[in-house]
């Protein structure tokens, strides 16, 4: 596939960029979705059993074990070339923010740092009472307890019915309001506030670019669309942008 000159030109002139990623990026690395991970002993469970605040209140051990299972699945995968290309892009753009809906931690493992993880990260924990982030003992009780205050730990992810952190939403929204380019990379769930980002970017006269295989609200609102998966073109595009391409 030939590299899109219009997208490359926009990247070359961009000074303030927001990149949004979600399940599409994760899928290219082989990360199972919630439904796909319901295998083996998890086959007869649904989201109300495993991924809601009520489920944690009823059976914190079960919820901890479910997310521990998903954490181990994520650890068996590696960041894709598209993940690594985003790290290079971050170094190239003066003002850059990555907004991710994934919980797998692959962006962090690839090296992305200027980032907001709306749904949290399965690789982290926080305590129930005070929100302390910390490590846990794999061989101890389930769920483990916070080493600072003794409160039970839970995965540092947004459970169904919980809202995104206000500070994260504010930071991301302000970045979109001020950006000159916004890139939607791969399949992304059209949840608020992310579903509003194309409209906010349009009001800011920002260029809206989509690289994804299927049409969505994001592609319908885009100035430039490349209908393919990120892995098919994005690494080559960024290599050419940064001078590492042929």
Residue pairs with C-beta under 8 A, 6 or more apart in sequence:
1 228
1 232
1 233
3 233
3 236
3 237
3 240
3 245
4 224
4 226
4 233
4 237
6 224
7 209
7 211
7 224
7 226
7 237
8 237
8 240
8 241
10 181
10 207
10 209
10 224
11 17
11 89
11 92
11 93
11 181
11 237
11 238
11 241
12 241
13 180
14 93
14 180
14 181
14 207
15 93
15 94
15 95
15 180
16 93
16 94
16 95
16 96
16 175
16 178
16 179
16 180
16 181
17 89
17 93
17 95
17 96
17 97
17 179
17 180
17 181
17 182
17 183
18 96
18 97
18 98
18 99
18 172
18 175
18 176
18 179
18 181
18 182
18 183
18 197
18 201
19 86
19 89
19 96
19 97
19 98
19 99
19 182
19 183
19 185
20 99
20 100
20 101
20 182
20 183
20 184
20 185
20 188
20 194
20 197
20 218
21 86
21 98
21 99
21 100
21 101
21 102
21 107
21 185
21 186
21 188
22 100
22 101
22 102
22 186
22 187
22 188
22 189
22 194
23 33
23 101
23 102
23 186
23 187
23 188
23 189
24 185
24 186
24 187
24 188
24 212
24 213
24 229
24 230
25 80
25 82
25 83
25 100
25 102
25 106
25 185
25 186
25 230
26 33
26 102
26 104
26 106
27 33
27 186
27 187
28 80
28 82
28 186
28 229
28 230
28 231
29 77
29 78
29 79
29 80
29 83
29 104
29 106
30 77
31 73
31 74
31 77
31 102
31 104
31 106
32 70
32 73
34 47
34 51
37 69
37 70
37 73
38 45
38 46
42 50
42 66
42 69
45 66
47 160
48 54
48 55
49 55
49 59
49 62
50 62
50 63
50 66
51 63
51 66
51 159
51 160
52 159
52 160
52 161
53 159
53 161
53 162
54 161
55 62
55 63
55 159
56 63
56 154
56 159
60 143
60 152
60 154
61 142
61 143
63 143
63 154
63 155
64 142
64 143
64 153
64 154
64 155
65 142
67 122
67 155
67 157
70 103
70 122
71 122
71 123
71 155
74 104
74 105
74 106
74 122
74 123
75 123
77 104
77 106
78 106
78 109
79 106
79 107
79 109
79 110
80 106
80 230
80 231
81 231
81 234
81 235
82 185
82 186
82 230
82 231
82 234
82 235
83 106
83 107
83 109
83 110
83 112
84 110
84 111
84 235
85 234
85 235
85 237
85 238
85 239
86 98
86 107
86 110
86 112
86 185
86 234
86 238
87 110
87 111
87 112
88 238
88 239
88 242
88 244
89 96
89 238
89 241
89 242
90 96
90 98
90 112
90 113
90 114
91 242
92 238
92 241
92 242
95 175
95 178
95 179
96 114
97 114
97 115
97 116
97 171
97 172
97 175
98 107
98 112
98 114
98 115
98 116
99 115
99 116
99 118
99 172
99 175
99 194
100 107
100 115
100 116
100 117
100 118
100 119
101 118
101 119
101 188
101 189
101 191
101 194
102 117
102 119
103 117
103 119
103 120
103 121
103 122
103 157
104 121
104 122
104 123
105 121
105 122
105 123
105 124
107 115
107 117
108 115
108 121
108 123
116 168
116 171
116 172
117 168
118 158
118 164
118 165
118 168
118 169
118 172
118 194
119 157
119 158
119 164
120 155
120 156
120 157
120 158
121 156
121 157
122 155
122 156
122 157
124 133
124 155
124 156
125 133
125 134
125 135
125 136
125 144
125 153
125 154
125 155
125 156
126 132
126 133
126 134
126 153
126 154
126 156
127 134
127 145
127 146
127 148
127 149
127 151
127 152
127 153
127 154
128 151
128 152
128 153
128 154
129 146
129 149
129 151
130 146
130 148
130 149
130 151
132 146
132 148
132 149
132 151
133 156
134 146
134 147
134 148
134 153
135 147
136 144
136 153
137 144
143 152
143 153
143 154
144 152
144 153
145 151
145 152
145 153
146 152
146 153
158 164
164 193
169 193
172 193
172 197
173 193
173 197
173 200
176 182
176 197
176 200
176 201
176 204
176 206
177 200
177 204
178 204
179 201
179 204
179 206
180 205
180 206
180 207
181 206
181 207
181 209
182 197
182 198
182 201
182 206
182 207
182 208
182 209
183 209
183 210
183 211
184 197
184 198
184 208
184 209
184 210
184 211
184 212
184 218
184 219
184 222
185 211
185 212
185 230
185 234
186 211
186 212
186 229
186 230
187 212
187 213
187 214
187 216
188 194
188 212
188 216
188 218
190 216
190 217
190 218
195 217
198 208
198 217
198 218
198 221
198 222
199 221
201 208
202 208
202 221
207 223
207 224
208 218
208 221
208 222
208 223
208 224
209 222
209 223
209 224
209 225
209 226
210 216
210 218
210 219
210 222
210 224
210 225
210 226
211 225
211 226
211 228
211 229
211 230
211 233
211 234
212 218
212 219
212 225
212 227
212 228
212 229
212 230
213 227
213 228
213 229
214 227
215 227
219 225
219 227
226 233
236 245
239 245
